Amino acid sequence: MMRSSVTISLVPEAAGGPFVFWGDDIASHCAEAAQLGFDAVEIFAPSAAALAHKGVKEQLAKNKLSLAAAGTGAGWVLHRLRLTDPDPKTRAKARQFIGEIIDAAGSLGAPAIVGSMQGRIDGSVTREQALEWLAEGLSELGERAAVHHVPLLFEPLNRYESNVINSVEDGVVLLNRLQSRNVKLLADLFHMNIEEKGVPEAIRFGASIIGHVHFVDSNRRAAGRGHIDFAAVVTALHDIGYRGYLSAEALPFPDSKTAAAQTIETFRQFVGRFNPPPGIGT
């Protein structure tokens, strides 16, 4: 069964980023998500401590929501940490930051996401060296996530945000070289719209290695506000047996509530025909 999720950012320094709900009023955001009918929320937190101490667990329970995933990108936004940094001390700090998010999210039954913290290849660093460092970090962190019985999610980014891993195919190749088998791909439809020859085809290529989906349109607005063919995308997800979250990592345009409502409407329109009725096969 595919489930719905919506993003919440608790990081003021990431203003302008693609998150539907903003600010540290976690109670209000969770209540709004539940009222609209979402199954879960995905949280972008400034630190593991913030994720653990902002009443997240209490508000999830109160509103009967799950935590779909937790982002680690604040490690890059706030501290400029990346897994491909030439400085071994910086790479170690990056692994520590991500590891702490893994533990905080894992205690809530959710995976952590590595996206922007993959960094960029620059200076005198070769691509092969950067990939070696990235694989080393993901292998270590994947095993840390396994302790919590959740995967680690790795997100390919488009060429304008990173020059490391841009496509599903690149991601599959990377994950196949890891020592850990506990890392899954995050398929973000916005990035895929830029990088893939065909989004449904890329989903089928990724198949069982896809562990999370960012459900967003071609212009980073809410699903249904751009030109992505969601009928074809959802059919491809159904065909590969995907049973995870479709999470709205979208701009709050024209405002948060409208973007969230648009997302859940599109989710119901295209996913509803594949999901069983409540109480059947769930």
CORZIFEN-V553136 format. One line per field, one symbol per residue. phi: phi as a letter, one per 30 degrees, with the letter a starting at -180 (. if undefined). psi: psi as a letter, one per 20 degrees, with the letter a starting at -180 (. if undefined). burial: b if it has 24 or more other ideal C-beta (glycine too) atoms within 12 Angstrom, else e. A space follows every 50 residues. Layout:
phi->???
psi->???
burial->???
//
This chain:
phi->.dbcbbdbcccedcejddbdcbjcddddddddddddjddabccccdaddd ddbcidedddddchcccdabdcdddddcbhcadcdddddddddddddded dedddddcibdcccbdddibcbicddddddddddddddddddddddecib dccccdcdddcaccbcbddeddddddcdddccccdcccddddddccdadd ddddddhdddcabccacdciceejcbbdddddddddddddidbcdccdcb ddcdadddddddddddeddccedcddeeicic
psi->ppqqqqqppjohijpirmpgqqrjmhgggggggghijqhrqppoqirhgh hhjkkggghgghjlqrogrpqjihhgghilqqijqhohhghghghggghh ggggghijkqrqpoehihbqorcjpqghgghggghgghgghhhhhhhjkq rpppopqrhihqkfohrggggggghiiqhpjkprqooohgghhghqhpgh ghghghciipiqponqrhjjrqpijbjpnhghghgggghjkpkbqopnnq qmpirggggghgghggghghhhihpqqpiok.
burial->ebbbbbbbbbbeebeebbbbbbebebbebbebbbebbbbbbbbbbbbbeb bbebebbebbeebebbbbbbbbbbbbbeeebbbbbeeeebbebbbbbbbb bbbbbbbbbbbbbbbbbbbbbeeeeeeeebbebbbbbbbbbbbbbeebeb bbbbbbbbeebbebbbbbbbbbebbeebebebbbbbbbbbbbbbbbeebb ebbbbbeebbbbbbbbbbebbbbbbbebbbeebbebbbebebebbbbbbb bbbeebbbbbbbbbbbbbebbeebbeeeeeee
//
